[in-house]
């Protein structure tokens, strides 16, 4: 049977319990030589008995009849045999064994037995509570607190004391068939996990007083496999049976019984089957024995005939060997020819495949050459078109330059007209003070100036900025609505609450909204100046920034530098 390095079977098949024969089950995965402590996962105990069974006493055993009941009727013939038991004691509940005095009362003065009175207990049966108490006492006498410990067998240099346990289980209280928790020994040291022998000690007791009841030295290779689970095992366990749970199934030692004993076949039928009279088969008959004897003689005759025919064939072959040699050579030549024909056919197939592959490669090369030629033609056509397009591009560039010059000239004319319509002039002897259409507009502190004058001046500035946004091709972030002294500006992008329209007049408006409107107007002027490449020195200077923008937009490109220097000197 093949196995791996860990002692596992590699061919799962069916097997039979040793000695039972007709109870099929799965074979264990672990070979006996491969069972180690690392494969041990759990231990269970069945039919716990805390006392050692002694040999039978001189007193004959009782028959299993109704005399064991406390309330059973005691006949005259059985009374002398029970006298010793009656005088030994009574039950604790009053309904158990009868006192000796009570039995003496059953006899009449003349020595004859009299019938027991059943007035208090008409049927002579014991009280149900008494019977329940007695059963609980019997059951409690067989239950105990149990735990087990595992010890290594012998010891060595790596183990100081062999008596020291390598594992101690939890305590299972009041149980006859304790099932302990599973454990894992594969994480232990190699000198423990690789052992194949272990000592199991079962400890039992009550109220914290434990004593050793079973000590078993187990070789894991000698364990008997009983199945994958206990439900499929239908045989009774002996007292204090230890069940081992390994990684591939359940094992036990069967210390008290042997699965190969004939008595087990008679006492333990296979689970799920019943013994019936029809299942008992009779022995073979005389006719069957004679048929088997005749069949044996026929087989011997056939063997002798086969040997005789074989010898005759060998003699004929030796005698006719000279005449069979050419036939053998012809046959060999035919076989050789067939082999060569097969090789020739395979080579022809390979040649045909190679020819087809060569033709496909040639076709691919032709297609690639054609594609390369078409690409060269397209490249030449593209180069010619590029040359013609370069000439057209140069002409378009000239037209664009002329168009830009015309636009700039038209823009200068429009800006000059705006300067004529809305003249922005400086105030003498007041630096950075300007008027628009003779209306002064302070840069700051607008509350100190005339409200009507400030509103009208802001209306003119808003109108000029509104027109410049069209002429300079710049979309204002804060749209303006020029309405003379009732102009206003909108803020559609800021995160604010309430109305987004802010007035550019003082009277009848909230002052902080008026100041915010002036701020938005100055931001629009800053955007217009930035579109022309101008730098704003102070955003609060409304009229100076507007004058600077008009001068730059209305001046010739050759005079831009001169205007900048002049305006800087004025500032």
RODO-2510 file (C-alpha; in nm, 4 decimals, decimal comma):
residues 571
     n   res          X          Y          Z
     1     x     0,0000     0,0000     0,0000
     2     x     0,1618     0,3334    -0,1004
     3     x     0,1863     0,6000     0,1679
     4     x     0,3339     0,9459     0,2121
     5     x     0,5993     1,0632     0,4582
     6     x     0,3473     1,1171     0,7400
     7     x     0,2171     0,7611     0,7317
     8     x    -0,1060     0,8361     0,5426
     9     x    -0,2760     0,5916     0,3091
    10     x    -0,3082     0,7273    -0,0426
    11     x    -0,5675     0,4751    -0,1700
    12     x    -0,9018     0,5072     0,0130
    13     x    -1,1018     0,1828    -0,0099
    14     x    -1,3318    -0,0244     0,2047
    15     x    -1,2222    -0,2511     0,4846
    16     x    -1,3785    -0,4804     0,7430
    17     x    -1,3618    -0,4859     1,1188
    18     x    -1,1145    -0,7570     1,2137
    19     x    -1,2929    -1,0784     1,2952
    20     x    -1,6394    -0,9532     1,2002
    21     x    -1,6078    -0,9856     0,8272
    22     x    -1,9417    -0,8562     0,7062
    23     x    -1,9271    -0,5064     0,8600
    24     x    -1,7813    -0,2852     0,5878
    25     x    -1,6320     0,0494     0,6826
    26     x    -1,3707     0,2946     0,5639
    27     x    -1,0082     0,2124     0,6261
    28     x    -0,8037     0,4547     0,8381
    29     x    -0,5882     0,7071     0,6558
    30     x    -0,2961     0,6679     0,8960
    31     x    -0,0795     0,3590     0,8816
    32     x    -0,0015     0,1997     1,2198
    33     x     0,3635     0,3002     1,1903
    34     x     0,2660     0,6591     1,1109
    35     x     0,0504     0,7292     1,4173
    36     x     0,2171     0,9880     1,6379
    37     x     0,1120     1,2027     1,9310
    38     x     0,0625     1,4973     1,6954
    39     x    -0,2297     1,3070     1,5408
    40     x    -0,4039     1,2605     1,8803
    41     x    -0,6875     1,5137     1,9153
    42     x    -0,9097     1,3895     2,1969
    43     x    -0,9973     1,1172     2,4478
    44     x    -1,3306     0,9884     2,5787
    45     x    -1,4246     0,7341     2,8458
    46     x    -1,7120     0,4845     2,8411
    47     x    -1,8770     0,2789     3,1197
    48     x    -1,6911     0,4423     3,4060
    49     x    -1,6462     0,2201     3,7140
    50     x    -1,4667     0,3650     4,0160
    51     x    -1,4401     0,0363     4,2121
    52     x    -1,2669    -0,2892     4,1239
    53     x    -1,4936    -0,5867     4,0743
    54     x    -1,4097    -0,8584     4,3268
    55     x    -1,4526    -1,2272     4,2837
    56     x    -1,7841    -1,3855     4,3685
    57     x    -1,8366    -1,4502     4,7353
    58     x    -1,9333    -1,7786     4,8869
    59     x    -2,2963    -1,6677     4,8855
    60     x    -2,4746    -1,7880     4,5744
    61     x    -2,5784    -1,5230     4,3284
    62     x    -2,9346    -1,4024     4,3234
    63     x    -3,1571    -1,4727     4,0307
    64     x    -3,2801    -1,1780     3,8357
    65     x    -3,6444    -1,1925     3,9411
    66     x    -3,8928    -0,9661     4,1204
    67     x    -3,7540    -1,0455     4,4660
    68     x    -3,5103    -0,7570     4,4381
    69     x    -3,8003    -0,5136     4,4673
    70     x    -3,8482    -0,3764     4,8145
    71     x    -4,2236    -0,4186     4,8093
    72     x    -4,2324    -0,7640     4,6460
    73     x    -4,4235    -1,0459     4,8071
    74     x    -4,2053    -1,2721     5,0197
    75     x    -4,3131    -1,6359     4,9980
    76     x    -4,2584    -1,8876     5,2763
    77     x    -4,0004    -2,0781     5,0736
    78     x    -3,7853    -1,7713     5,0106
    79     x    -3,8073    -1,6232     5,3554
    80     x    -3,5250    -1,8257     5,5191
    81     x    -3,2866    -1,7345     5,2369
    82     x    -3,3605    -1,3644     5,2904
    83     x    -3,3237    -1,3647     5,6677
    84     x    -2,9600    -1,2594     5,6562
    85     x    -3,0357    -0,9781     5,4173
    86     x    -3,3322    -0,8583     5,6192
    87     x    -3,1241    -0,8328     5,9352
    88     x    -2,8417    -0,6421     5,7627
    89     x    -3,0182    -0,3076     5,7577
    90     x    -3,3011    -0,1058     5,6138
    91     x    -3,3411     0,1680     5,3539
    92     x    -3,3072     0,5318     5,4441
    93     x    -3,6549     0,6246     5,3219
    94     x    -3,8526     0,3626     5,5099
    95     x    -3,9831     0,1968     5,1959
    96     x    -3,6773    -0,0134     5,1115
    97     x    -3,5606    -0,3301     5,2901
    98     x    -3,7808    -0,4567     5,5677
    99     x    -3,6434    -0,4665     5,9227
   100     x    -3,5787    -0,7999     6,0879
   101     x    -3,8366    -0,7133     6,3498
   102     x    -4,0987    -0,6674     6,0831
   103     x    -4,0147    -1,0088     5,9353
   104     x    -4,0437    -1,1688     6,2747
   105     x    -4,3866    -1,0179     6,3025
   106     x    -4,4903    -1,2086     5,9922
   107     x    -4,4842    -1,5388     6,1874
   108     x    -4,7660    -1,6462     6,4053
   109     x    -4,7170    -1,7683     6,7636
   110     x    -4,7484    -2,1292     6,6519
   111     x    -4,4563    -2,0926     6,4126
   112     x    -4,6751    -2,0716     6,1084
   113     x    -4,6453    -1,7876     5,8631
   114     x    -4,9234    -1,5399     5,8431
   115     x    -5,0197    -1,3127     5,5577
   116     x    -4,8786    -0,9601     5,5728
   117     x    -5,1263    -0,6824     5,6132
   118     x    -5,1777    -0,4703     5,2999
   119     x    -5,4043    -0,2148     5,4593
   120     x    -5,1556     0,0708     5,4237
   121     x    -5,0138    -0,0569     5,0928
   122     x    -5,2811    -0,2758     4,9286
   123     x    -5,0639    -0,4072     4,6428
   124     x    -4,7451    -0,4350     4,8394
   125     x    -4,5626    -0,1937     4,6060
   126     x    -4,3146     0,0685     4,7172
   127     x    -4,3783     0,4400     4,7006
   128     x    -4,2844     0,6005     4,3602
   129     x    -4,0823     0,8673     4,5388
   130     x    -3,8993     0,5957     4,7295
   131     x    -3,8255     0,4051     4,4098
   132     x    -3,7062     0,7257     4,2390
   133     x    -3,4824     0,8033     4,5358
   134     x    -3,3343     0,4536     4,5316
   135     x    -3,2644     0,4772     4,1544
   136     x    -3,0989     0,8172     4,2009
   137     x    -2,8813     0,6719     4,4775
   138     x    -2,7753     0,3813     4,2537
   139     x    -2,6994     0,6156     3,9642
   140     x    -2,5129     0,8623     4,1846
   141     x    -2,2996     0,5778     4,3153
   142     x    -2,1655     0,5160     3,9632
   143     x    -2,1108     0,8828     3,8705
   144     x    -1,7973     1,0718     3,9608
   145     x    -1,5856     1,3713     3,8658
   146     x    -1,3315     1,2586     3,6069
   147     x    -1,0234     1,3989     3,4358
   148     x    -0,7252     1,2442     3,2620
   149     x    -0,3558     1,3216     3,2168
   150     x    -0,1108     1,2227     2,9427
   151     x     0,2450     1,1176     3,0238
   152     x     0,5382     1,0192     2,8097
   153     x     0,6600     0,6630     2,8352
   154     x     1,0120     0,6409     2,9791
   155     x     1,1745     0,9836     2,9373
   156     x     1,5025     1,1067     2,7994
   157     x     1,7516     1,3858     2,7909
   158     x     1,4892     1,6355     2,6794
   159     x     1,2382     1,5312     2,9490
   160     x     1,3527     1,5774     3,3077
   161     x     1,0867     1,3566     3,4640
   162     x     0,8732     1,1030     3,2823
   163     x     0,6017     1,1403     3,5527
   164     x     0,5367     1,5018     3,4579
   165     x     0,2202     1,5185     3,2442
   166     x     0,2333     1,6641     2,8975
   167     x    -0,1408     1,7424     2,9071
   168     x    -0,4090     1,7597     3,1807
   169     x    -0,7737     1,7718     3,0759
   170     x    -1,0596     1,9603     3,2303
   171     x    -1,2760     1,8011     3,4992
   172     x    -1,6063     1,6511     3,3812
   173     x    -1,8516     1,6486     3,6712
   174     x    -2,0912     1,3659     3,7516
   175     x    -2,0603     1,1536     3,4418
   176     x    -2,0363     0,7846     3,3566
   177     x    -1,9412     0,8447     2,9924
   178     x    -1,7348     1,1659     2,9965
   179     x    -1,6420     1,3385     2,6708
   180     x    -1,3412     1,5640     2,7170
   181     x    -1,2543     1,8675     2,5116
   182     x    -1,0331     1,8228     2,2088
   183     x    -0,6697     1,9309     2,2317
   184     x    -0,3787     1,9874     1,9950
   185     x    -0,0366     1,8276     2,0494
   186     x     0,1073     1,9142     1,7093
   187     x     0,2344     2,2456     1,8514
   188     x     0,4368     2,0676     2,1193
   189     x     0,8110     2,0126     2,1007
   190     x     0,9344     1,7524     1,8480
   191     x     1,0430     1,5147     2,1249
   192     x     0,6746     1,5005     2,2315
   193     x     0,4812     1,5319     1,9046
   194     x     0,6867     1,2574     1,7328
   195     x     0,6334     0,9916     1,9998
   196     x     0,4224     0,6867     1,9218
   197     x     0,3658     0,5761     2,2817
   198     x     0,1804     0,7511     2,5636
   199     x     0,0600     0,6741     2,9145
   200     x    -0,3028     0,7651     2,9900
   201     x    -0,4056     0,8054     3,3547
   202     x    -0,7746     0,8341     3,4453
   203     x    -0,8487     1,0081     3,7759
   204     x    -1,1910     0,9983     3,9419
   205     x    -1,3369     1,1194     4,2690
   206     x    -1,5849     1,3467     4,4373
   207     x    -1,5584     1,6754     4,6259
   208     x    -1,2046     1,7395     4,5010
   209     x    -1,0670     1,4041     4,6251
   210     x    -0,9319     1,2176     4,3218
   211     x    -0,7613     0,8827     4,2901
   212     x    -0,6091     0,6921     4,0033
   213     x    -0,8495     0,4319     3,8643
   214     x    -0,6912     0,3463     3,5265
   215     x    -0,3308     0,3690     3,4074
   216     x    -0,2752     0,2504     3,0509
   217     x     0,0472     0,2441     2,8486
   218     x    -0,0654     0,2734     2,4883
   219     x     0,1277     0,2161     2,1676
   220     x    -0,0581     0,4141     1,9016
   221     x     0,0370     0,1574     1,6377
   222     x    -0,1553    -0,1107     1,8322
   223     x    -0,4851     0,0792     1,8455
   224     x    -0,7863    -0,0658     1,6632
   225     x    -0,9816     0,1544     1,4223
   226     x    -1,3592     0,1549     1,4898
   227     x    -1,4859     0,4166     1,2445
   228     x    -1,5232     0,7855     1,1740
   229     x    -1,7813     0,8463     1,4514
   230     x    -1,9259     0,6589     1,7460
   231     x    -2,2811     0,6543     1,6046
   232     x    -2,1841     0,3902     1,3476
   233     x    -2,0279     0,1601     1,6105
   234     x    -2,3036    -0,0636     1,7441
   235     x    -2,1136    -0,2806     1,9924
   236     x    -2,1058    -0,2446     2,3716
   237     x    -1,7893    -0,1116     2,5316
   238     x    -1,6343    -0,2815     2,8366
   239     x    -1,5970    -0,0978     3,1632
   240     x    -1,3485     0,1899     3,1716
   241     x    -1,2988     0,1800     2,7945
   242     x    -1,0722     0,4581     2,6636
   243     x    -1,1554     0,5932     2,3180
   244     x    -0,8878     0,7811     2,1216
   245     x    -0,9788     1,0476     1,8646
   246     x    -0,7062     1,0735     1,6003
   247     x    -0,7007     1,2976     1,2967
   248     x    -0,8363     1,0226     1,0692
   249     x    -1,0966     0,8589     1,2949
   250     x    -1,1707     0,6924     1,6249
   251     x    -0,9577     0,4176     1,7843
   252     x    -0,9737     0,2075     2,0978
   253     x    -0,7792    -0,0703     2,2652
   254     x    -1,0601    -0,3192     2,3530
   255     x    -0,8779    -0,4199     2,6665
   256     x    -1,1508    -0,6573     2,7876
   257     x    -1,2797    -0,8038     2,4594
   258     x    -1,1370    -0,8916     2,1191
   259     x    -1,3083    -0,8157     1,7941
   260     x    -1,1804    -1,1438     1,6554
   261     x    -1,3378    -1,3560     1,9312
   262     x    -1,6165    -1,5905     1,8144
   263     x    -1,8314    -1,4814     2,1082
   264     x    -1,8488    -1,1296     1,9666
   265     x    -2,0099    -1,2619     1,6493
   266     x    -2,2775    -1,4329     1,8517
   267     x    -2,3364    -1,1511     2,0992
   268     x    -2,2868    -0,8438     1,8772
   269     x    -2,4837    -0,8624     1,5517
   270     x    -2,4226    -0,6019     1,2879
   271     x    -2,6239    -0,2849     1,3430
   272     x    -2,9339    -0,2679     1,1271
   273     x    -2,9655    -0,6504     1,0870
   274     x    -3,1721    -0,9036     1,2786
   275     x    -3,0998    -1,2708     1,3305
   276     x    -3,3775    -1,4811     1,1830
   277     x    -3,4099    -1,8574     1,1401
   278     x    -3,3676    -1,8177     0,7644
   279     x    -3,0240    -1,6552     0,8124
   280     x    -2,8854    -1,9858     0,9502
   281     x    -2,7472    -2,1830     0,6535
   282     x    -2,7097    -2,5594     0,6483
   283     x    -2,3837    -2,7395     0,5683
   284     x    -2,2976    -2,8737     0,2229
   285     x    -2,4585    -3,1921     0,0910
   286     x    -2,3025    -3,5183    -0,0338
   287     x    -2,3913    -3,4375    -0,3967
   288     x    -2,2165    -3,1034    -0,3750
   289     x    -1,9045    -3,2679    -0,2329
   290     x    -1,9020    -3,5239    -0,5173
   291     x    -1,9447    -3,2512    -0,7764
   292     x    -1,6483    -3,0644    -0,6276
   293     x    -1,4430    -3,3863    -0,6387
   294     x    -1,5320    -3,4505    -1,0046
   295     x    -1,4550    -3,0870    -1,0881
   296     x    -1,1108    -3,1239    -0,9312
   297     x    -1,0425    -3,4349    -1,1426
   298     x    -1,1521    -3,2478    -1,4572
   299     x    -0,9153    -2,9623    -1,3765
   300     x    -0,6236    -3,2012    -1,3329
   301     x    -0,7058    -3,3715    -1,6685
   302     x    -0,7207    -3,0316    -1,8394
   303     x    -0,3812    -2,9353    -1,6967
   304     x    -0,2261    -3,2614    -1,8204
   305     x    -0,3801    -3,2175    -2,1675
   306     x    -0,2582    -2,8582    -2,1852
   307     x     0,0971    -2,9643    -2,0966
   308     x     0,0884    -3,2452    -2,3598
   309     x    -0,0389    -3,0127    -2,6365
   310     x     0,2237    -2,7548    -2,5435
   311     x     0,5042    -3,0103    -2,5741
   312     x     0,3698    -3,1257    -2,9118
   313     x     0,3593    -2,7686    -3,0430
   314     x     0,7178    -2,7078    -2,9295
   315     x     0,8305    -3,0279    -3,1080
   316     x     0,6586    -2,9267    -3,4301
   317     x     0,8131    -2,5809    -3,4144
   318     x     1,1604    -2,7269    -3,3671
   319     x     1,1105    -2,9694    -3,6570
   320     x     0,9729    -2,7096    -3,8973
   321     x     1,2041    -2,4254    -3,7902
   322     x     1,4049    -2,4374    -4,1170
   323     x     1,0938    -2,3979    -4,3333
   324     x     0,9457    -2,1273    -4,1092
   325     x     1,2532    -1,9044    -4,1242
   326     x     1,1660    -1,7498    -4,4684
   327     x     0,8126    -1,6942    -4,3507
   328     x     0,9430    -1,5178    -4,0434
   329     x     1,1733    -1,3044    -4,2553
   330     x     0,8865    -1,2173    -4,4898
   331     x     0,6726    -1,1198    -4,1966
   332     x     0,9522    -0,9078    -4,0535
   333     x     1,0038    -0,7406    -4,3907
   334     x     0,6336    -0,6642    -4,4146
   335     x     0,6349    -0,5147    -4,0686
   336     x     0,9424    -0,3103    -4,1530
   337     x     0,7764    -0,1904    -4,4756
   338     x     0,4661    -0,0871    -4,2805
   339     x     0,6827     0,1026    -4,0359
   340     x     0,8708     0,2768    -4,3145
   341     x     0,5452     0,3600    -4,4907
   342     x     0,4162     0,5134    -4,1712
   343     x     0,7338     0,7210    -4,1349
   344     x     0,7042     0,8238    -4,5029
   345     x     0,3421     0,9306    -4,4579
   346     x     0,4280     1,1364    -4,1494
   347     x     0,7185     1,3031    -4,3323
   348     x     0,4908     1,3815    -4,6272
   349     x     0,2437     1,5430    -4,3873
   350     x     0,5212     1,7474    -4,2330
   351     x     0,6428     1,8482    -4,5813
   352     x     0,2908     1,9506    -4,6840
   353     x     0,2545     2,1574    -4,3654
   354     x     0,5942     2,3218    -4,4272
   355     x     0,4963     2,4060    -4,7878
   356     x     0,1710     2,5597    -4,6722
   357     x     0,3529     2,7603    -4,4084
   358     x     0,6050     2,8815    -4,6674
   359     x     0,3255     2,9896    -4,9020
   360     x     0,1526     3,1719    -4,6158
   361     x     0,4770     3,3524    -4,5273
   362     x     0,5327     3,4484    -4,8905
   363     x     0,1784     3,5790    -4,9160
   364     x     0,2325     3,7783    -4,5969
   365     x     0,5543     3,9246    -4,7351
   366     x     0,3792     4,0284    -5,0576
   367     x     0,1014     4,1941    -4,8638
   368     x     0,3525     4,3763    -4,6461
   369     x     0,5460     4,4979    -4,9538
   370     x     0,2226     4,6253    -5,1065
   371     x     0,1277     4,7954    -4,7816
   372     x     0,4735     4,9578    -4,7594
   373     x     0,4439     5,0819    -5,1207
   374     x     0,0983     5,2232    -5,0495
   375     x     0,2360     5,3887    -4,7370
   376     x     0,5170     5,5520    -4,9353
   377     x     0,2659     5,6872    -5,1893
   378     x     0,0499     5,8220    -4,9068
   379     x     0,3567     5,9788    -4,7483
   380     x     0,4501     6,1512    -5,0748
   381     x     0,0940     6,2752    -5,1141
   382     x     0,0986     6,4039    -4,7560
   383     x     0,4274     6,5836    -4,8111
   384     x     0,2907     6,7559    -5,1246
   385     x    -0,0250     6,8528    -4,9374
   386     x     0,1868     6,9794    -4,6467
   387     x     0,3840     7,2037    -4,8824
   388     x     0,0653     7,3450    -5,0338
   389     x    -0,0838     7,3855    -4,6850
   390     x     0,2288     7,5709    -4,5676
   391     x     0,1739     7,8266    -4,8444
   392     x    -0,1905     7,8610    -4,7433
   393     x    -0,0911     7,8882    -4,3759
   394     x     0,1438     8,1739    -4,4485
   395     x    -0,1315     8,3518    -4,6390
   396     x    -0,3736     8,2922    -4,3513
   397     x    -0,1208     8,4261    -4,1047
   398     x    -0,0910     8,7453    -4,3057
   399     x    -0,4683     8,7760    -4,3207
   400     x    -0,4876     8,7148    -3,9464
   401     x    -0,2257     8,9815    -3,8785
   402     x    -0,4128     9,2295    -4,0924
   403     x    -0,7378     9,1349    -3,9202
   404     x    -0,5799     9,1831    -3,5761
   405     x    -0,4455     9,5214    -3,6850
   406     x    -0,7923     9,6166    -3,8050
   407     x    -0,9468     9,4983    -3,4803
   408     x    -0,6906     9,6887    -3,2755
   409     x    -0,7481    10,0029    -3,4825
   410     x    -1,1247     9,9652    -3,4428
   411     x    -1,0803     9,8959    -3,0691
   412     x    -0,8617    10,2096    -3,0312
   413     x    -1,1232    10,4151    -3,2100
   414     x    -1,4019    10,2800    -2,9869
   415     x    -1,1959    10,3350    -2,6710
   416     x    -1,1193    10,6904    -2,7845
   417     x    -1,4906    10,7451    -2,8323
   418     x    -1,5493    10,6105    -2,4796
   419     x    -1,2854    10,8497    -2,3469
   420     x    -1,4635    11,1301    -2,5276
   421     x    -1,8057    11,0297    -2,3937
   422     x    -1,6818    10,9486    -2,0393
   423     x    -1,3699    11,1616    -1,9888
   424     x    -1,1665    11,0628    -1,6808
   425     x    -0,9530    11,3591    -1,5739
   426     x    -0,7226    11,4073    -1,2720
   427     x    -0,8110    11,6649    -1,0005
   428     x    -0,5408    11,9344    -0,9755
   429     x    -0,3313    11,9349    -0,6607
   430     x    -0,4930    11,6054    -0,5415
   431     x    -0,2837    11,2977    -0,6186
   432     x    -0,4748    10,9860    -0,7237
   433     x    -0,7994    11,1851    -0,7393
   434     x    -0,9945    11,1699    -1,0666
   435     x    -1,3328    11,2786    -1,1998
   436     x    -1,5574    11,1101    -1,4583
   437     x    -1,7693    11,3514    -1,6560
   438     x    -1,6693    11,6156    -1,3966
   439     x    -1,8122    11,4012    -1,1107
   440     x    -1,5558    11,3218    -0,8391
   441     x    -1,5386    10,9675    -0,7044
   442     x    -1,3265    10,9101    -0,3948
   443     x    -1,1196    10,5940    -0,3706
   444     x    -1,2233    10,5302    -0,0088
   445     x    -1,4606    10,6765     0,2525
   446     x    -1,7535    10,7148     0,0189
   447     x    -1,9817    10,8060     0,3098
   448     x    -1,8126    11,1490     0,3357
   449     x    -1,8982    11,2471    -0,0235
   450     x    -2,2311    11,3545    -0,1727
   451     x    -2,4482    11,0379    -0,2134
   452     x    -2,6036    11,1461    -0,5422
   453     x    -2,2647    11,2369    -0,6920
   454     x    -2,1139    10,9053    -0,5850
   455     x    -2,4111    10,7082    -0,7256
   456     x    -2,3930    10,8895    -1,0606
   457     x    -2,0136    10,8453    -1,0880
   458     x    -2,0418    10,4725    -1,0063
   459     x    -2,3149    10,4419    -1,2694
   460     x    -2,0788    10,5918    -1,5322
   461     x    -1,7930    10,3586    -1,4280
   462     x    -2,0285    10,0566    -1,4445
   463     x    -2,1428    10,1588    -1,7956
   464     x    -1,7826    10,1983    -1,9213
   465     x    -1,6804     9,8602    -1,7707
   466     x    -1,9926     9,6971    -1,9197
   467     x    -1,9048     9,8278    -2,2710
   468     x    -1,5357     9,7388    -2,2403
   469     x    -1,6251     9,3770    -2,1574
   470     x    -1,7794     9,3466    -2,5060
   471     x    -1,5108     9,5405    -2,6938
   472     x    -1,2202     9,3589    -2,5226
   473     x    -1,3895     9,0162    -2,5465
   474     x    -1,3858     8,9468    -2,1708
   475     x    -1,6792     8,7921    -1,9836
   476     x    -1,7121     8,9565    -1,6424
   477     x    -1,7308     8,7263    -1,3388
   478     x    -1,9651     8,9710    -1,1677
   479     x    -2,2224     9,0896    -1,4279
   480     x    -2,3060     9,4632    -1,4296
   481     x    -2,6414     9,6223    -1,4942
   482     x    -2,5711     9,9904    -1,5787
   483     x    -2,8746    10,2102    -1,5038
   484     x    -2,7052    10,5502    -1,4382
   485     x    -2,7359    10,6297    -1,0647
   486     x    -2,9444    10,3130    -1,0076
   487     x    -2,6903    10,0615    -1,1375
   488     x    -2,6208     9,7344    -0,9554
   489     x    -2,3879     9,4360    -0,9751
   490     x    -2,4574     9,0622    -0,9212
   491     x    -2,2459     8,7972    -0,7478
   492     x    -2,3445     8,4549    -0,8934
   493     x    -2,0383     8,2579    -0,7782
   494     x    -1,9754     8,3377    -0,4090
   495     x    -2,1178     8,1291    -0,1262
   496     x    -2,3479     8,3823     0,0382
   497     x    -2,6960     8,3835     0,1882
   498     x    -2,9745     8,6156     0,0738
   499     x    -3,0018     8,8265    -0,2392
   500     x    -2,7134     8,8185    -0,4843
   501     x    -2,7809     9,1667    -0,6309
   502     x    -2,5897     9,4555    -0,4696
   503     x    -2,6699     9,8270    -0,5297
   504     x    -2,4242    10,0884    -0,6536
   505     x    -2,6160    10,3711    -0,4858
   506     x    -2,6056    10,4956    -0,1261
   507     x    -2,9533    10,6280    -0,0495
   508     x    -3,2050    10,3713     0,0641
   509     x    -2,9589    10,0767     0,0693
   510     x    -2,7692     9,8886     0,3373
   511     x    -2,4241    10,0388     0,3556
   512     x    -2,2286     9,7129     0,3764
   513     x    -2,4077     9,5865     0,0620
   514     x    -2,3126     9,9168    -0,1096
   515     x    -1,9480     9,8705    -0,0113
   516     x    -1,9550     9,5083    -0,1347
   517     x    -2,0976     9,6315    -0,4697
   518     x    -1,8024     9,8745    -0,5059
   519     x    -1,5678     9,5837    -0,4291
   520     x    -1,7270     9,3728    -0,7035
   521     x    -1,7014     9,6632    -0,9511
   522     x    -1,3299     9,7008    -0,8736
   523     x    -1,2839     9,3221    -0,9245
   524     x    -1,4406     9,3558    -1,2714
   525     x    -1,1967     9,6365    -1,3559
   526     x    -0,9111     9,4187    -1,2291
   527     x    -1,0279     9,1331    -1,4580
   528     x    -1,0355     9,3690    -1,7592
   529     x    -0,6854     9,4963    -1,6830
   530     x    -0,5541     9,1427    -1,6389
   531     x    -0,6920     9,0478    -1,9817
   532     x    -0,4747     9,3235    -2,1318
   533     x    -0,1645     9,2254    -1,9351
   534     x    -0,1813     9,5166    -1,6893
   535     x    -0,0873     9,4960    -1,3253
   536     x    -0,3167     9,6478    -1,0602
   537     x    -0,1357     9,8317    -0,7863
   538     x    -0,4385     9,8963    -0,5612
   539     x    -0,7836     9,7549    -0,6291
   540     x    -0,9545    10,0362    -0,4351
   541     x    -0,8457    10,3018    -0,6880
   542     x    -1,1487    10,2827    -0,9154
   543     x    -1,1017    10,5844    -1,1473
   544     x    -0,7178    10,5611    -1,1657
   545     x    -0,7419    10,1950    -1,2731
   546     x    -1,0136    10,2808    -1,5277
   547     x    -0,8005    10,5680    -1,6688
   548     x    -0,4998    10,3342    -1,6946
   549     x    -0,7099    10,0735    -1,8795
   550     x    -0,8552    10,3288    -2,1260
   551     x    -0,5138    10,4736    -2,2028
   552     x    -0,3644    10,1307    -2,2673
   553     x    -0,6543     9,9989    -2,4759
   554     x    -0,6793    10,3181    -2,6873
   555     x    -0,3048    10,3707    -2,7447
   556     x    -0,0961    10,2419    -3,0358
   557     x     0,1349     9,9473    -2,9669
   558     x     0,4375    10,1655    -3,0356
   559     x     0,3230    10,4107    -2,7701
   560     x     0,2376    10,1569    -2,5014
   561     x     0,5702    10,1915    -2,3243
   562     x     0,5435    10,5710    -2,3275
   563     x     0,1899    10,5655    -2,1811
   564     x     0,2958    10,3271    -1,9054
   565     x     0,5872    10,5482    -1,8021
   566     x     0,3692    10,8608    -1,8121
   567     x     0,0930    10,7053    -1,6041
   568     x     0,3423    10,5714    -1,3543
   569     x     0,4874    10,9186    -1,3159
   570     x     0,1364    11,0569    -1,2605
   571     x     0,0737    10,7992    -0,9907
***
